[in-house]
Amino acid sequence: MGAGRHAVTLGEEEPLPAGLYFVRLTQGGQHAMQRFTVLR
């Protein structure tokens, strides 16, 4: 992917249960990790 903003959709078919999640994205040897919380 080129420079710019990109989006990832999680829980598209079924909502994610409440909890703490960690997402790791990797592209060409670079990594980014982010945690997020789902509240219901």
C-alpha positions in Angstrom: 0.0 0.0 0.0 1.1 3.5 -0.7 1.3 6.4 1.7 -1.9 7.7 3.2 -4.6 6.6 5.5 -5.9 3.0 5.4 -8.7 1.3 7.4 -9.1 -2.2 8.7 -12.6 -3.5 9.7 -12.9 -6.0 12.5 -16.0 -7.8 13.6 -17.7 -7.3 10.2 -19.9 -10.4 10.2 -20.4 -10.6 14.0 -19.6 -7.9 16.6 -16.5 -8.5 18.7 -17.3 -9.4 22.3 -16.4 -6.9 25.0 -12.8 -7.1 26.0 -9.2 -5.7 25.5 -7.7 -6.5 22.1 -4.3 -6.0 20.6 -3.9 -5.5 16.8 -0.6 -5.8 15.0 -0.2 -4.6 11.5 2.9 -5.6 9.4 4.1 -4.3 6.1 7.4 -4.8 4.5 9.4 -5.3 7.7 7.6 -2.5 9.6 5.2 -3.2 12.5 2.6 -1.2 14.3 0.8 -2.4 17.4 -2.3 -0.8 19.0 -4.5 -1.9 21.8 -8.2 -1.1 21.9 -11.2 -1.8 24.2 -14.6 -2.9 23.1 -17.4 -2.0 25.5 -20.9 -3.4 25.2 
